[in-house]
Amino acid sequence: MGFIQTYKQSLIAFAFILFLLIPVHMVIERPMLLMERFLPGWGWIEILLLGFYGAFVTHKMIHAHNTAKWRLRIWTLFSFVFFGQLLLGLFGMEQFLMTGQLHFPIPAMIVAGPIYRFQIGFMPILFLSTIVLSGPAWCSQLCYFGALDGLLASNGRPSIIKNKHFIRLSIFFAVLLGALFFRLFQLNESWVIWIIAGFGIIGLSVILFMSRRKGAMVHCTSYCPVGVAVSYLKFVNPFRLEIGNECTFCQKCVRDCRYDALSMEDLKSGKPGISCTYCGDCISACSSSQIRYKLFRFKPQTARMIWIVMTVVLHTVFLGLARI
């Protein structure tokens, strides 16, 4: 890819980041940018810094051989910033909280919360917006919980997760029905809090012990209800990942997929499994260049660049605005 073409994508990412952050900074009364909260007037500097950051990340991820490495790096950074702010908020520094109030940072609450509260809050709307804009990127770069799953799963050769679909659907519907039960029968709030905390602790245990052992993201693909929602809602987005007819079935991509979304059956079908997040890690592993992004009538490389720019922009905006 040419030098000028690469930096063109970075410039587009820079422009979109400013386009999204400037109105937020100007319109919302409570300062949303951290620098503005501590140093009035410095929010503009933070916007520029985030723009340059997004442009830099885009430049790095446009090259297929860098995508997997930089995806995990920026995802880890986002998770570190998110939970770092949570800890500071717990110690009484309310400047690090979006609303000044603490909420459970467990992804399952995105799908269970609206049912329990009988209303749609900020996080579900934000979540659905990411699905519309970049498909399943939530589960590969935007979820604050999944980065740890990705880090621990990155060691070792991936192994198949048995009964994955049955397990994930069972947990998904159990969470939804549980939230409805708690709401209808007005379960004591302290019990609800303990149950939510327990669900989060079990999820963390799945990451620490199962994902690490299997070399696959067991939490994200088999335990997390949001992962199930993403797997099926992603089809409202026009992006797709496809496998060409000239695939040699070498299965190198299978060894690079941490989402248990590639198998011999998937390769023969011409598309990855339902748990695919379009992360693109498999593209650099494909010796025959048969795995590619698809978006309307765009060329595969153009479709891939659009997806990366879109996803990096969302990641950068989340990095600047995500609060508990």
Phi, psi and omega in degrees: 000136184292153181301313182294319181297320180297314182286340174296317178295322178296320179294321178296316178299316179303314182294319181293322179298315177295321180299325181275323186277327182299312178298321178300316182293325185275326190268315185285130186293314179285126181304126181265340181263136186299317182299326179291329181289325182266327182226092181309131181097343182273359177299327178296324178292320178297321178300316178296318180297319177294323177298315178294322178299311180298321178295319179295314180297319178301314179303320182287320187276345178299325179282121188302324183287348179260345191302309184299317182294312183284331176300314181291326179295310184287329177295318178296319178300315180299314180296320179297316179295317182298308183284335173297319177294324177299313181297318178295323177295321178297332179270014171095005180269087187292346178299338182271003181249137183298314184254354185085003179232147181274144175227156180292120180274056180245123184306326182303334181294340180295323179265329182276327184304309180300326179289318181291321183269346185060036176200152181263123181261196184294314186296315177300322178295317178298317180299311181295327178296321179293325178298316181295321186276319185223024175063232185272021183298339177307319185272004178235345182209348190246344181279128182290341184267330189285342183300320179296321177299317179295319180296311183289329180283345185285352178262127178094170181273131182299143174238157184292138176269110184288142178056030184302313186293319179295316182296311185294320179291324179296315180294320180302308182288330176296319179294315180296314180292324177297316179298319179294320179297314180300323182288312185293325183258009174049053179301142180310132186300324180296324177293319178300316180298316180294322179294318178297315179299319179297320178298319179294321179294320177297318178299318178296322178295322177300318179296311187292326187251322185268313181298318180296320182287322184272345183069020179225155185277078185296319180300309186289328185261343185233338186249321188284122178298329179295324177300321177295314180301317180297318183304325184258327179288338184300340183284353172285345179269143184283347180290145174219159171242128184231159180243122186291164182290342182265018176302134182268358180059035178288339177067020174296326179295326180299323181286344180259350184273117180267358181260009179053042185250002181229127176216176178300323179295320179295319179297319179291329181283344178087010178206150180289169180290174186297336182275004178297136180248010181060025183298330177087004180300329184286339186297317181290338180278340185286113183287340181252008178054045183256354177262124187208157176280153178226132178212105181051234182255013178291152173295150182306318181293323178293318178299319179296317180296320179297317181296317181295314179300313180301314183290319179295321177299313179298315178303315182293317178296318177298319180301323181279334187245342187297125177221164175281000000 
